């Protein structure tokens, strides 16, 4: 997107059920900013949010069911308040 900042406020649930093992539901790059407030990201594989570059802010967010909730690379900023990040459990 040509947008530099995306702000999303819930309550809302975003479900990603068809991700492969190393794919991300959301990818943040090119020094963009993503703010999620009151949002639930739900999946059954892959990565919830992959921050390659930029800024991620989570407030009251729930990320569950993914192999990895949030992963980030160098030169990224992560701010989180009242978040719940769960990981997929092996049986």
C-alpha positions as CSV (number, residue, x, y, z in Angstrom):
1,X,0.0,0.0,0.0
2,X,1.2,3.6,-0.6
3,X,0.0,4.4,3.0
4,X,2.7,4.9,5.6
5,X,0.5,4.3,8.7
6,X,-2.4,1.9,9.3
7,X,-4.5,2.2,12.4
8,X,-7.1,-0.5,13.2
9,X,-9.3,-0.4,16.2
10,X,-11.7,-3.3,17.2
11,X,-13.2,-5.2,18.5
12,X,-12.6,-7.4,15.5
13,X,-11.2,-10.8,14.6
14,X,-9.1,-11.5,11.6
15,X,-8.8,-15.2,10.8
16,X,-6.1,-16.7,8.6
17,X,-6.6,-20.5,8.3
18,X,-4.8,-21.3,5.1
19,X,-1.2,-20.1,5.8
20,X,1.7,-22.4,5.1
21,X,4.4,-23.0,7.7
22,X,6.6,-20.0,7.0
23,X,4.1,-17.5,5.6
24,X,2.9,-14.5,7.6
25,X,-0.7,-13.2,8.0
26,X,0.6,-9.6,8.1
27,X,4.0,-8.4,6.9
28,X,5.3,-4.9,7.8
29,X,8.2,-3.5,5.8
30,X,9.6,-0.3,4.2
31,X,9.4,1.7,7.5
32,X,5.6,1.5,7.6
33,X,3.7,1.8,10.9
34,X,0.9,-0.6,12.0
35,X,-1.2,0.0,15.1
36,X,-3.7,-2.7,16.2
37,X,-6.0,-1.9,19.1
38,X,-8.6,-4.5,20.4
39,X,-7.9,-6.8,17.4
40,X,-7.7,-10.6,17.5
41,X,-5.5,-12.3,14.9
42,X,-6.3,-16.0,14.7
43,X,-4.6,-18.7,12.6
44,X,-3.6,-22.3,12.5
45,X,-0.1,-22.1,11.0
46,X,2.6,-19.7,10.0
47,X,3.5,-16.3,11.5
48,X,1.0,-13.8,12.9
49,X,2.9,-10.6,12.2
50,X,6.4,-10.4,10.6
51,X,8.0,-7.0,11.1
52,X,10.8,-6.6,8.5
53,X,11.2,-2.9,9.1
54,X,9.0,-0.3,10.6
55,X,7.0,0.1,13.8
56,X,4.3,-2.2,15.3
57,X,2.1,-1.1,18.2
58,X,-0.3,-3.5,19.9
59,X,-2.8,-2.4,22.5
60,X,-5.2,-5.0,23.9
61,X,-4.4,-7.3,20.9
62,X,-4.7,-11.1,20.9
63,X,-2.6,-13.2,18.6
64,X,-3.2,-16.9,18.8
65,X,-3.0,-20.2,16.9
66,X,0.1,-19.3,14.8
67,X,3.4,-21.1,15.0
68,X,5.0,-17.7,15.9
69,X,2.9,-14.8,17.2
70,X,5.3,-11.9,16.2
71,X,8.7,-12.0,14.8
72,X,10.9,-9.0,14.0
73,X,14.1,-8.3,12.3
74,X,16.7,-5.6,13.0
75,X,15.8,-1.9,12.8
76,X,12.2,-2.5,14.0
77,X,10.3,-1.0,16.9
78,X,7.6,-2.9,18.9
79,X,5.4,-1.4,21.5
80,X,2.8,-3.5,23.3
81,X,0.3,-2.9,26.1
82,X,-2.2,-5.4,27.5
83,X,-1.5,-7.8,24.7
84,X,-2.0,-11.6,24.7
85,X,0.3,-13.5,22.3
86,X,-0.2,-17.2,22.3
87,X,1.7,-19.9,20.4
88,X,0.5,-23.1,18.8
89,X,1.0,-26.1,21.1
90,X,2.4,-29.4,19.9
91,X,0.4,-32.5,20.8
